[in-house]
């Protein structure tokens, strides 16, 4: 049975996958810091606030005809944090090439259950160390 924070992220991924930006307004804190791995061209390392999360979503969607994110494993869950393995799959808008990879994400939550921080990593060890 998914925990509270896992349910939040599962719902966020489902919304992202259907290109619904409304979850950014409802599920993240006003001062959220949304980090990326920095490995995707054209992406900033950090986006701030719900508007920044929406900008991140738009940037991803501009480059990919299809793009999906899902949780493949929960690494650890604490009172205010969740570390997960995310499967990223996309089909290039211009090339049509498909790409798939795993990344590791740490989400932190405030007392109201809103995401206050997302950090992304290229290794499991780094995500767990950040927890």
Order of alpha helices (4+ residues) and beta strands (2+ residues): alpha-alpha-beta-beta-alpha-beta-beta-beta-beta-alpha
